[in-house]
Amino acid sequence: MMTVTIVAMEEKSMRRILAVGLLLPSLFLPAAAKASTPVDDATAPTPVRVSTGVIPPALIDSVNLNMPSNFDSFLIPDGVEVGLAFTVDEKGTPQNIQVVKSYSPFWDARVVDAVRQFRYRPGTVDNKPVAVDMNMTVNVAR
């Protein structure tokens, strides 16, 4: 008789273990789903790209390349292109200017210095100024 009672208790314990084993994972599913949801950091301002609903920045002031006074004009290359990528901030100032298509370090530096002095009417979304990523190709000519 004693062995029958023990078997009955083991069977009852096995049922509890089986029930807990089946129910416990379902309790963790909402927590796992919540943990895997990406968090959107809306407070970090990121530049927008020109697309539908975005009014792009408009150039309002530009400058020419600054050349040394003793620089001969025949040394200026003709038909050279320097490609730039930069962000026009909410105030219309070019920021983070990077050369993406180089001609030479000498000419690249002068082009970057000139573009740094450009001023834009800022890009807007819903009539609010926003930073906008821009690409520009500057043609150097005599």
N, C-alpha and C positions, 0 to 999 in steps of 0.2 A: 504494500500500500504506500509505503513511503516513497518508492521510486515513481509511482504514478503522480503523486503530488508534485514532486520535483519536476517531472516532465511537463505537467500542466503549468507550473510557474515559468519554466523555460520557454514554453510556447507563448505564454502571455507576455513575457519580456521581449520575445522576438517580434510579436505583433507591435509592441510599443516602439521598438527600434525601427521596424519597417515603416510605421506611421510617421515617426519623426524624420526618418530618412527621406520620405516622400514629401513631407510638408515643409521642411526646413529650407530646401533650395528655392522654393517659391517665395519665401520671405526675403531672400537676397536679390531676386531679380530686379525689383524697383531700385534698390541701392546701386546695383551694377549699371542699370540704364541711366540713372542720374549721374553717376561718376563718369560715364563715357560721353556725356553730352558736352560739346565744345562750348567754351565760355567766350562770349563776344565782349571784347574790351572796347566799348563805345567811347570811352574817354580819350583814347589815343588818336589824335588827328593824323590822318594819312592823306597824302595828296590823291586827288581824283584824276582820272584820265578823261580826256575830252570825249563825250558821248552824248546820247540823247538826254536833254534836260540840263546839260552843263554848258554854260556860255564860256567860250575859251578866253584867255587873256588876250588883250589887244595891245600891240606895241604903241606907246605914245611918245617915247624919246629914245633915240639911239645915238651912238657916237662912231666915229671912224677909228681905224686902227692907229695907234700912236707909234710913230717911227722916229728913230733918232734923227737929229737935224742933219748929221753928216752922212745919212744913208742915201745912196744913189738909187734913183727910181728904176734903173734898169735891173737892179737886184730883186725887185718885187716880182714874184712869179705870176704868171698869167694862167687863169683857169684852175687854180688850186681850190680844193674843197676841204673844209674842216667840219666834221660832224660833232655836234654837242647834244648832251642830254642834261636837263636841269629842271628844277622846280620853281615855278613862279609862286611866291608866297601870297598870303592874304593882303599884303601891302603893295604888291606889284613888283617886288624885287626878286631878281634871279638868285637862287640859292643852290648849293650842291652841284655846281657846274662840273661836268665830266666830259672829257674828250672821248668820243666813241669812234671817230675816224680821224686819224692823225695824218698830218703832212710832215711836220718836223717839230721838234720841241720849241724852236725859235718862233715859228709862226703860230703854233698852238697856244703858247703863252700870251701872245699879243691878241689873239682872237678871244681867249678867255677873259683877259683884262677888259677888252671892249664890251663884251656881252655882260660882264659884271656891272657895268655902268648903265645898261639899258633899263628903262622903266616901262612898266606895263599897267594897263587898267586890269585889276585882278579878275580872274575867272570867277563866275558865280554859279551857285545852285540855289534856286528859290530866292533870288535877289540877295543872297548872303555871300560875301567874298570867301573863297576857298583856295587852298593851295592846289595847283594843277601841274602835273608832270608834262614837260614839253620836250620836243626834239627839234633841232635846228641845224641846217646846213649853211655854213658861211662860205661864200665864194670870195676868194682873194683875187683881186685883179688890179692891174695898173691904172 
